[in-house]
Amino acid sequence: MFRLQGSKTLAVDLTGDAVKAKNGSMVAYDGRMTFKKMTGGGEGLRGMVTRRLTGEQMAVMEVTGQGTCYFADRASEISLVSLHGDKLYVEASNLLCTDAGLRTGTTFTGMRGSAAGNGLFTTTVEGTGQAAIMSDGSAVALRVSAQYPLFVDPGAYIAHQGSLQQHFQSGVNFRTLIGEGSGESFQIQFEGEGLVYVQPSERNTIGGNV
């Protein structure tokens, strides 16, 4: 069972089962635990090759045991996501921990402008169970409906789930609207039904300053 100890530490109660977590994110545990580093995010050779091609780097460890294990990473805020046979799309750097039964993979999500020719790849988590995602500041889950599409700065995007389609638009974003942009800029448009998780901070993306 996943539970939060404060907002920046994840506690996972294990009863002989296992979880997959970001390598090096364990900060404490009680009981008996074993730790095993997994190659390519736990997907074997195929997963490792896919991640090298896509740039989605995940160093993952499997934790098995009896007791409670605590995870954290650079004092990031943590949010819990429950999956019920559906799929979560999440940036690799924002994924902290998943139930061992959840399947992880990598998928191509679109192009950041035909001129730049940059492809976007993201990590997928699929099945039934829990996942813990991280953010720089408290994450916000924004609902998307058929009537109300959502526009997101790529630097603030963390993850999304549900029946959503995403489109990348170049040439305008929130900073260029107020005259602080430079170079080619992008935003992501989400349409359909689902949730999009965003953080109140922006990372640098391949598109430059966004």
Secondary structure, DSSP 8 states (H G I E B T S, - for coil): -EEEETTTEEEEEEEEEEEEEETT-EEEEEEEEEEEEEGGGGTHHHHHHHHHHHT----EEEEEEEEEEEE-STT-EEEEEEEEEEEEEE-GGGEEEEETTSEEEEEEEEES-TTTT-EEEEEEEEEEEEEEEEESS--EEEEE-SSS-EEE-TTTEEEEEEEEEEEEEES--HHHHTT---SS-EEEEEEEEEEEEE-SS---BTTB--
